[in-house]
Amino acid sequence: MGQWLGPRWLIPLGGLLALIGYFGPWVNHRAAGLVVTGLDLGEYVKFLPAVRGGQLMLWREGFYLPLVAVSLTFSMHAFRKPLRYPWPIRALLLALAMVAALNLLPPAWTPALLTTPEFQMQTAALVICLLAAGFSPFLALMPQPLPKIIVIGLSIGALWFPISGFLRVLPLISALYNHPLQPGWGMFGLGLGLIILIGATLQSGLDQGH
């Protein structure tokens, strides 16, 4: 039982739960067209009048940090020897890392759009995540505590920026819907997954080589 509660399996579990929550509903509604997921928020907030008018300042790209955090975490851990993942699990982790990375693409994207100032940061994150997945066996050779610092730092950012930003805009969305809204289960799923990921990383003995 203990092995299932160790970092070897809690790291994939936390990352997967974070992705499920991220793609789940953050604004739930009986009408499917009014459901807003974590992934939607990076684009959705641009059209809120208070954000467009500059009354509410948000770091829009912060809503995409969960994708970066999970993608890089899976890429950095897939081949780490202390974790001893079998090949099917390694393949699954890298597939999820690439899926997370590709969701950084803006809707209706074109190559020219990716180089515009608005999307340059997303494009850079996308390239870094895809390269990390491709060079995953080499990233596994990074000495600790560097991978641990990267994972924890990204996970804390992925907790703070999307959730705090969402809670700031939720009253504005409620006003648009003319109905009081509560955060959907997606936000809590993301938070729980990232907390598991942070805890598993802190618990890991990778820096001692076991």
CYANA upper distance limits for C-alpha pairs under 8 A (distance plus 0.5 A):
  1 MET  CA      5 LEU  CA      7.41
  2 GLY  CA      6 GLY  CA      6.91
  3 GLN  CA      8 ARG  CA      8.04
  3 GLN  CA      9 TRP  CA      8.16
  4 TRP  CA      8 ARG  CA      8.02
  4 TRP  CA      9 TRP  CA      6.25
  4 TRP  CA     10 LEU  CA      7.73
  5 LEU  CA      9 TRP  CA      7.31
  5 LEU  CA     10 LEU  CA      6.74
  6 GLY  CA     10 LEU  CA      6.51
  6 GLY  CA    200 ALA  CA      7.41
  6 GLY  CA    203 GLN  CA      8.20
  6 GLY  CA    204 SER  CA      8.07
  7 PRO  CA     11 ILE  CA      6.01
  7 PRO  CA    200 ALA  CA      5.21
  7 PRO  CA    201 THR  CA      7.07
  7 PRO  CA    203 GLN  CA      7.14
  7 PRO  CA    204 SER  CA      5.97
  8 ARG  CA     12 PRO  CA      8.04
  8 ARG  CA     83 LEU  CA      5.90
  8 ARG  CA     85 TYR  CA      8.42
  9 TRP  CA     13 LEU  CA      6.63
 10 LEU  CA     14 GLY  CA      6.23
 10 LEU  CA    196 ILE  CA      7.25
 10 LEU  CA    197 LEU  CA      7.27
 10 LEU  CA    200 ALA  CA      6.35
 11 ILE  CA     15 GLY  CA      6.69
 11 ILE  CA    196 ILE  CA      7.88
 11 ILE  CA    197 LEU  CA      5.80
 11 ILE  CA    200 ALA  CA      6.41
 11 ILE  CA    201 THR  CA      7.62
 12 PRO  CA     16 LEU  CA      6.49
 12 PRO  CA     74 PHE  CA      7.84
 12 PRO  CA     93 LEU  CA      7.95
 13 LEU  CA     17 LEU  CA      6.53
 13 LEU  CA    193 GLY  CA      7.90
 13 LEU  CA    196 ILE  CA      8.38
 13 LEU  CA    197 LEU  CA      8.34
 14 GLY  CA     18 ALA  CA      6.57
 14 GLY  CA    192 LEU  CA      8.07
 14 GLY  CA    193 GLY  CA      4.69
 14 GLY  CA    194 LEU  CA      6.46
 14 GLY  CA    195 ILE  CA      7.97
 14 GLY  CA    196 ILE  CA      5.51
 14 GLY  CA    197 LEU  CA      5.22
 15 GLY  CA     19 LEU  CA      6.82
 15 GLY  CA     70 VAL  CA      5.99
 15 GLY  CA     73 THR  CA      8.39
 15 GLY  CA     74 PHE  CA      8.23
 15 GLY  CA    193 GLY  CA      6.48
 15 GLY  CA    194 LEU  CA      7.25
 15 GLY  CA    197 LEU  CA      6.82
 16 LEU  CA     20 ILE  CA      6.74
 16 LEU  CA    193 GLY  CA      7.70
 17 LEU  CA     21 GLY  CA      6.64
 17 LEU  CA    189 GLY  CA      6.78
 17 LEU  CA    190 LEU  CA      7.04
 17 LEU  CA    192 LEU  CA      7.96
 17 LEU  CA    193 GLY  CA      5.24
 17 LEU  CA    194 LEU  CA      8.47
 18 ALA  CA     22 TYR  CA      6.54
 18 ALA  CA     66 PRO  CA      7.95
 18 ALA  CA     70 VAL  CA      8.24
 18 ALA  CA    189 GLY  CA      6.54
 18 ALA  CA    190 LEU  CA      4.53
 18 ALA  CA    191 GLY  CA      7.35
 18 ALA  CA    192 LEU  CA      7.54
 18 ALA  CA    193 GLY  CA      4.72
 18 ALA  CA    194 LEU  CA      6.31
 19 LEU  CA     23 PHE  CA      6.66
 19 LEU  CA     66 PRO  CA      8.03
 19 LEU  CA     67 LEU  CA      7.95
 19 LEU  CA     70 VAL  CA      8.05
 19 LEU  CA    100 ALA  CA      8.37
 19 LEU  CA    190 LEU  CA      7.17
 19 LEU  CA    193 GLY  CA      8.43
 20 ILE  CA     24 GLY  CA      6.48
 20 ILE  CA    186 GLY  CA      7.79
 20 ILE  CA    189 GLY  CA      7.45
 20 ILE  CA    190 LEU  CA      7.66
 21 GLY  CA     25 PRO  CA      8.12
 21 GLY  CA     38 GLY  CA      8.18
 21 GLY  CA    185 TRP  CA      7.58
 21 GLY  CA    186 GLY  CA      4.44
 21 GLY  CA    187 MET  CA      6.46
 21 GLY  CA    188 PHE  CA      7.35
 21 GLY  CA    189 GLY  CA      4.65
 21 GLY  CA    190 LEU  CA      4.84
 21 GLY  CA    191 GLY  CA      8.37
 21 GLY  CA    193 GLY  CA      8.31
 22 TYR  CA     37 THR  CA      7.26
 22 TYR  CA     38 GLY  CA      5.25
 22 TYR  CA     39 LEU  CA      6.81
 22 TYR  CA     66 PRO  CA      7.93
 22 TYR  CA    186 GLY  CA      6.29
 22 TYR  CA    187 MET  CA      7.24
 22 TYR  CA    189 GLY  CA      7.84
 22 TYR  CA    190 LEU  CA      5.99
 23 PHE  CA     37 THR  CA      6.11
 23 PHE  CA     38 GLY  CA      6.24
 23 PHE  CA     39 LEU  CA      6.45
 23 PHE  CA    186 GLY  CA      7.42
 24 GLY  CA     37 THR  CA      5.92
 24 GLY  CA     38 GLY  CA      7.27
 24 GLY  CA    185 TRP  CA      7.61
 24 GLY  CA    186 GLY  CA      4.88
 24 GLY  CA    187 MET  CA      8.24
 25 PRO  CA     35 VAL  CA      6.72
 25 PRO  CA     36 VAL  CA      6.16
 25 PRO  CA     37 THR  CA      4.88
 25 PRO  CA     38 GLY  CA      7.37
 25 PRO  CA    184 GLY  CA      5.95
 25 PRO  CA    185 TRP  CA      6.90
 25 PRO  CA    186 GLY  CA      5.42
 25 PRO  CA    187 MET  CA      8.03
 26 TRP  CA     35 VAL  CA      8.08
 26 TRP  CA     36 VAL  CA      6.23
 26 TRP  CA     37 THR  CA      5.54
 26 TRP  CA     38 GLY  CA      6.43
 26 TRP  CA    183 PRO  CA      6.01
 26 TRP  CA    184 GLY  CA      4.69
 26 TRP  CA    185 TRP  CA      6.91
 26 TRP  CA    186 GLY  CA      5.56
 26 TRP  CA    187 MET  CA      5.95
 27 VAL  CA     34 LEU  CA      8.30
 27 VAL  CA     35 VAL  CA      5.95
 27 VAL  CA     36 VAL  CA      5.35
 27 VAL  CA     37 THR  CA      7.17
 27 VAL  CA    181 LEU  CA      7.82
 27 VAL  CA    182 GLN  CA      7.83
 27 VAL  CA    183 PRO  CA      6.41
 27 VAL  CA    184 GLY  CA      5.75
 28 ASN  CA     34 LEU  CA      7.96
 28 ASN  CA     35 VAL  CA      5.51
 28 ASN  CA     36 VAL  CA      7.26
 28 ASN  CA    183 PRO  CA      8.10
 28 ASN  CA    184 GLY  CA      5.99
 29 HIS  CA     34 LEU  CA      6.41
 29 HIS  CA     35 VAL  CA      5.85
 30 ARG  CA     34 LEU  CA      8.29
 30 ARG  CA     35 VAL  CA      8.37
 31 ALA  CA     35 VAL  CA      7.44
 36 VAL  CA     40 ASP  CA      6.44
 36 VAL  CA     41 LEU  CA      7.50
 37 THR  CA     41 LEU  CA      7.15
 37 THR  CA    186 GLY  CA      7.75
 38 GLY  CA     42 GLY  CA      8.35
 38 GLY  CA     63 PHE  CA      7.81
 38 GLY  CA    162 PRO  CA      8.41
 38 GLY  CA    186 GLY  CA      7.68
 38 GLY  CA    187 MET  CA      7.76
 39 LEU  CA     63 PHE  CA      7.89
 39 LEU  CA     64 TYR  CA      7.65
 40 ASP  CA     44 TYR  CA      6.32
 41 LEU  CA     45 VAL  CA      6.28
 41 LEU  CA     63 PHE  CA      7.07
 41 LEU  CA    166 PHE  CA      8.26
 42 GLY  CA     46 LYS  CA      7.92
 42 GLY  CA     60 ARG  CA      6.01
 42 GLY  CA     61 GLU  CA      6.96
 42 GLY  CA     62 GLY  CA      8.29
 42 GLY  CA     63 PHE  CA      5.83
 42 GLY  CA     64 TYR  CA      7.30
 43 GLU  CA     47 PHE  CA      8.13
 43 GLU  CA     60 ARG  CA      8.35
 44 TYR  CA     48 LEU  CA      7.78
 45 VAL  CA     51 VAL  CA      7.31
 45 VAL  CA     60 ARG  CA      7.97
 45 VAL  CA    169 VAL  CA      8.15
 46 LYS  CA     51 VAL  CA      6.80
 46 LYS  CA     52 ARG  CA      6.69
 46 LYS  CA     60 ARG  CA      8.27
 47 PHE  CA     51 VAL  CA      7.64
 47 PHE  CA     52 ARG  CA      6.80
 48 LEU  CA     52 ARG  CA      6.63
 48 LEU  CA    172 LEU  CA      8.05
 49 PRO  CA     53 GLY  CA      6.34
 50 ALA  CA     54 GLY  CA      6.61
 50 ALA  CA     55 GLN  CA      5.59
 50 ALA  CA     56 LEU  CA      6.00
 51 VAL  CA     55 GLN  CA      6.59
 51 VAL  CA     56 LEU  CA      5.45
 51 VAL  CA     57 MET  CA      6.82
 51 VAL  CA     58 LEU  CA      7.86
 58 LEU  CA    165 GLY  CA      7.13
 59 TRP  CA     63 PHE  CA      8.30
 59 TRP  CA    161 PHE  CA      8.24
 59 TRP  CA    165 GLY  CA      8.45
 61 GLU  CA     65 LEU  CA      7.71
 61 GLU  CA    121 MET  CA      7.96
 61 GLU  CA    122 GLN  CA      7.56
 62 GLY  CA    157 GLY  CA      8.38
 62 GLY  CA    158 ALA  CA      7.81
 62 GLY  CA    161 PHE  CA      5.82
 62 GLY  CA    162 PRO  CA      6.39
 63 PHE  CA    158 ALA  CA      8.13
 63 PHE  CA    161 PHE  CA      7.02
 63 PHE  CA    162 PRO  CA      5.02
 63 PHE  CA    165 GLY  CA      8.34
 64 TYR  CA     68 VAL  CA      7.34
 64 TYR  CA    104 LEU  CA      7.43
 64 TYR  CA    158 ALA  CA      8.29
 64 TYR  CA    162 PRO  CA      8.14
 65 LEU  CA     69 ALA  CA      6.49
 65 LEU  CA    154 LEU  CA      7.74
 65 LEU  CA    157 GLY  CA      7.37
 65 LEU  CA    158 ALA  CA      5.31
 65 LEU  CA    161 PHE  CA      8.35
 65 LEU  CA    162 PRO  CA      8.10
 66 PRO  CA     70 VAL  CA      6.58
 66 PRO  CA    154 LEU  CA      8.45
 66 PRO  CA    155 SER  CA      7.64
 66 PRO  CA    158 ALA  CA      5.25
 66 PRO  CA    159 LEU  CA      8.08
 67 LEU  CA     71 SER  CA      6.44
 67 LEU  CA    100 ALA  CA      5.59
 67 LEU  CA    101 ALA  CA      6.80
 67 LEU  CA    103 ASN  CA      8.00
 67 LEU  CA    104 LEU  CA      7.78
 68 VAL  CA     72 LEU  CA      6.52
 68 VAL  CA    100 ALA  CA      7.73
 68 VAL  CA    101 ALA  CA      7.18
 68 VAL  CA    125 ALA  CA      7.42
 68 VAL  CA    126 LEU  CA      8.48
 68 VAL  CA    129 CYS  CA      7.27
 68 VAL  CA    154 LEU  CA      8.18
 69 ALA  CA     73 THR  CA      6.50
 69 ALA  CA    151 VAL  CA      7.19
 69 ALA  CA    154 LEU  CA      5.69
 69 ALA  CA    155 SER  CA      6.24
 69 ALA  CA    158 ALA  CA      7.27
 70 VAL  CA     74 PHE  CA      6.61
 70 VAL  CA     97 ALA  CA      7.28
 70 VAL  CA    100 ALA  CA      7.73
 70 VAL  CA    155 SER  CA      8.49
 71 SER  CA     75 SER  CA      6.74
 71 SER  CA     96 LEU  CA      7.54
 71 SER  CA     97 ALA  CA      4.45
 71 SER  CA     98 MET  CA      7.25
 71 SER  CA    100 ALA  CA      6.19
 71 SER  CA    101 ALA  CA      6.66
 71 SER  CA    129 CYS  CA      6.75
 71 SER  CA    133 ALA  CA      8.33
 72 LEU  CA     76 MET  CA      6.47
 72 LEU  CA     97 ALA  CA      7.36
 72 LEU  CA    129 CYS  CA      6.52
 72 LEU  CA    132 ALA  CA      7.12
 72 LEU  CA    133 ALA  CA      8.05
 72 LEU  CA    151 VAL  CA      8.19
 73 THR  CA     77 HIS  CA      6.69
 73 THR  CA    151 VAL  CA      6.39
 74 PHE  CA     78 ALA  CA      6.28
 74 PHE  CA     93 LEU  CA      5.97
 74 PHE  CA     94 LEU  CA      6.96
 74 PHE  CA     96 LEU  CA      8.18
 74 PHE  CA     97 ALA  CA      6.37
 75 SER  CA     79 PHE  CA      8.49
 75 SER  CA     93 LEU  CA      7.58
 75 SER  CA     94 LEU  CA      6.48
 75 SER  CA     97 ALA  CA      6.80
 75 SER  CA    132 ALA  CA      6.47
 75 SER  CA    133 ALA  CA      5.48
 75 SER  CA    136 SER  CA      5.65
 75 SER  CA    139 LEU  CA      8.04
 76 MET  CA     80 ARG  CA      7.87
 76 MET  CA    132 ALA  CA      7.94
 76 MET  CA    133 ALA  CA      8.49
 76 MET  CA    136 SER  CA      6.38
 76 MET  CA    139 LEU  CA      5.90
 76 MET  CA    140 ALA  CA      6.12
 76 MET  CA    147 PRO  CA      7.52
 77 HIS  CA     83 LEU  CA      8.22
 77 HIS  CA    136 SER  CA      8.36
 77 HIS  CA    140 ALA  CA      6.81
 78 ALA  CA     85 TYR  CA      7.41
 78 ALA  CA     89 ILE  CA      8.29
 78 ALA  CA     90 ARG  CA      5.51
 78 ALA  CA     93 LEU  CA      6.74
 78 ALA  CA     94 LEU  CA      7.52
 78 ALA  CA    136 SER  CA      7.43
 78 ALA  CA    137 PRO  CA      8.22
 78 ALA  CA    140 ALA  CA      7.97
 79 PHE  CA     83 LEU  CA      8.26
 79 PHE  CA     84 ARG  CA      8.07
 79 PHE  CA     85 TYR  CA      7.63
 79 PHE  CA     90 ARG  CA      7.38
 79 PHE  CA    136 SER  CA      7.24
 79 PHE  CA    137 PRO  CA      5.98
 79 PHE  CA    140 ALA  CA      5.95
 80 ARG  CA     84 ARG  CA      7.45
 80 ARG  CA    137 PRO  CA      8.31
 80 ARG  CA    140 ALA  CA      5.21
 80 ARG  CA    141 LEU  CA      7.76
 81 LYS  CA     85 TYR  CA      8.43
 81 LYS  CA    140 ALA  CA      8.13
 82 PRO  CA    206 LEU  CA      6.93
 82 PRO  CA    209 GLY  CA      6.84
 82 PRO  CA    210 HIS  CA      5.83
 85 TYR  CA     89 ILE  CA      6.49
 85 TYR  CA     90 ARG  CA      6.64
 86 PRO  CA     90 ARG  CA      6.85
 87 TRP  CA     91 ALA  CA      6.58
 88 PRO  CA     92 LEU  CA      6.68
 89 ILE  CA     93 LEU  CA      6.60
 90 ARG  CA     94 LEU  CA      6.74
 91 ALA  CA     95 ALA  CA      6.55
 92 LEU  CA     96 LEU  CA      6.65
 93 LEU  CA     97 ALA  CA      6.58
 94 LEU  CA     98 MET  CA      6.71
 94 LEU  CA    133 ALA  CA      6.52
 95 ALA  CA     99 VAL  CA      6.69
 96 LEU  CA    100 ALA  CA      6.55
 97 ALA  CA    101 ALA  CA      6.69
 97 ALA  CA    129 CYS  CA      8.05
 97 ALA  CA    130 LEU  CA      8.44
 97 ALA  CA    133 ALA  CA      7.08
 98 MET  CA    102 LEU  CA      6.55
 98 MET  CA    129 CYS  CA      7.91
 98 MET  CA    130 LEU  CA      6.73
 98 MET  CA    133 ALA  CA      7.23
 99 VAL  CA    103 ASN  CA      6.90
100 ALA  CA    104 LEU  CA      7.72
101 ALA  CA    125 ALA  CA      8.38
101 ALA  CA    126 LEU  CA      5.93
101 ALA  CA    129 CYS  CA      6.23
101 ALA  CA    130 LEU  CA      6.92
102 LEU  CA    126 LEU  CA      7.23
104 LEU  CA    122 GLN  CA      6.60
104 LEU  CA    123 THR  CA      7.94
104 LEU  CA    125 ALA  CA      8.20
104 LEU  CA    126 LEU  CA      6.51
105 LEU  CA    109 TRP  CA      7.22
105 LEU  CA    122 GLN  CA      7.75
105 LEU  CA    123 THR  CA      7.81
105 LEU  CA    126 LEU  CA      7.96
106 PRO  CA    114 LEU  CA      8.50
106 PRO  CA    119 PHE  CA      8.23
109 TRP  CA    113 LEU  CA      6.55
109 TRP  CA    114 LEU  CA      7.49
110 THR  CA    114 LEU  CA      7.04
111 PRO  CA    115 THR  CA      7.58
112 ALA  CA    116 THR  CA      7.49
113 LEU  CA    119 PHE  CA      7.71
114 LEU  CA    119 PHE  CA      6.03
114 LEU  CA    120 GLN  CA      6.72
114 LEU  CA    122 GLN  CA      8.49
114 LEU  CA    123 THR  CA      6.45
115 THR  CA    119 PHE  CA      7.03
115 THR  CA    120 GLN  CA      6.00
115 THR  CA    123 THR  CA      7.91
116 THR  CA    120 GLN  CA      6.48
117 PRO  CA    121 MET  CA      8.44
119 PHE  CA    123 THR  CA      6.61
120 GLN  CA    124 ALA  CA      6.62
121 MET  CA    125 ALA  CA      6.69
122 GLN  CA    126 LEU  CA      6.55
123 THR  CA    127 VAL  CA      6.70
124 ALA  CA    128 ILE  CA      6.70
125 ALA  CA    129 CYS  CA      6.59
126 LEU  CA    130 LEU  CA      6.68
127 VAL  CA    131 LEU  CA      6.55
128 ILE  CA    132 ALA  CA      6.53
129 CYS  CA    133 ALA  CA      6.79
130 LEU  CA    134 GLY  CA      6.77
131 LEU  CA    135 PHE  CA      6.58
132 ALA  CA    136 SER  CA      6.16
132 ALA  CA    139 LEU  CA      7.85
135 PHE  CA    139 LEU  CA      6.86
136 SER  CA    140 ALA  CA      6.81
137 PRO  CA    141 LEU  CA      7.76
138 PHE  CA    142 MET  CA      7.92
142 MET  CA    146 LEU  CA      7.53
142 MET  CA    147 PRO  CA      7.47
143 PRO  CA    147 PRO  CA      7.98
143 PRO  CA    207 ASP  CA      8.04
144 GLN  CA    148 LYS  CA      7.17
144 GLN  CA    206 LEU  CA      7.53
144 GLN  CA    207 ASP  CA      5.35
145 PRO  CA    149 ILE  CA      6.61
145 PRO  CA    207 ASP  CA      6.41
146 LEU  CA    150 ILE  CA      6.71
147 PRO  CA    151 VAL  CA      6.60
148 LYS  CA    152 ILE  CA      6.60
148 LYS  CA    201 THR  CA      6.78
148 LYS  CA    202 LEU  CA      8.01
149 ILE  CA    153 GLY  CA      6.35
150 ILE  CA    154 LEU  CA      6.49
151 VAL  CA    155 SER  CA      6.44
151 VAL  CA    198 ILE  CA      7.96
151 VAL  CA    201 THR  CA      7.96
152 ILE  CA    156 ILE  CA      6.56
152 ILE  CA    198 ILE  CA      6.09
152 ILE  CA    201 THR  CA      7.64
153 GLY  CA    157 GLY  CA      6.82
154 LEU  CA    158 ALA  CA      6.48
155 SER  CA    159 LEU  CA      6.63
155 SER  CA    194 LEU  CA      6.49
155 SER  CA    197 LEU  CA      8.05
155 SER  CA    198 ILE  CA      7.16
156 ILE  CA    160 TRP  CA      6.67
156 ILE  CA    194 LEU  CA      8.32
156 ILE  CA    198 ILE  CA      8.37
157 GLY  CA    161 PHE  CA      6.38
158 ALA  CA    162 PRO  CA      6.89
158 ALA  CA    194 LEU  CA      8.27
159 LEU  CA    163 ILE  CA      6.67
159 LEU  CA    190 LEU  CA      8.26
159 LEU  CA    191 GLY  CA      6.66
159 LEU  CA    194 LEU  CA      7.33
160 TRP  CA    164 SER  CA      6.17
161 PHE  CA    165 GLY  CA      6.26
162 PRO  CA    166 PHE  CA      6.40
163 ILE  CA    167 LEU  CA      6.64
163 ILE  CA    187 MET  CA      7.51
164 SER  CA    168 ARG  CA      6.80
165 GLY  CA    169 VAL  CA      6.97
166 PHE  CA    170 LEU  CA      6.41
167 LEU  CA    171 PRO  CA      8.15
167 LEU  CA    183 PRO  CA      8.47
169 VAL  CA    173 ILE  CA      6.85
170 LEU  CA    174 SER  CA      6.60
170 LEU  CA    181 LEU  CA      7.76
170 LEU  CA    183 PRO  CA      8.38
171 PRO  CA    175 ALA  CA      6.71
171 PRO  CA    180 PRO  CA      8.24
171 PRO  CA    181 LEU  CA      8.19
172 LEU  CA    176 LEU  CA      6.88
173 ILE  CA    177 TYR  CA      6.68
173 ILE  CA    181 LEU  CA      8.45
174 SER  CA    178 ASN  CA      6.29
174 SER  CA    179 HIS  CA      5.84
174 SER  CA    180 PRO  CA      5.67
174 SER  CA    181 LEU  CA      6.03
175 ALA  CA    179 HIS  CA      7.10
175 ALA  CA    180 PRO  CA      8.08
183 PRO  CA    187 MET  CA      7.13
184 GLY  CA    188 PHE  CA      7.94
185 TRP  CA    189 GLY  CA      6.59
186 GLY  CA    190 LEU  CA      6.67
187 MET  CA    191 GLY  CA      6.76
188 PHE  CA    192 LEU  CA      6.55
189 GLY  CA    193 GLY  CA      6.55
190 LEU  CA    194 LEU  CA      6.66
191 GLY  CA    195 ILE  CA      6.62
192 LEU  CA    196 ILE  CA      6.68
193 GLY  CA    197 LEU  CA      6.67
194 LEU  CA    198 ILE  CA      6.58
195 ILE  CA    199 GLY  CA      6.55
196 ILE  CA    200 ALA  CA      6.46
197 LEU  CA    201 THR  CA      6.61
198 ILE  CA    202 LEU  CA      6.67
199 GLY  CA    203 GLN  CA      6.51
200 ALA  CA    204 SER  CA      6.48
205 GLY  CA    209 GLY  CA      7.09
205 GLY  CA    210 HIS  CA      6.23
206 LEU  CA    210 HIS  CA      6.15
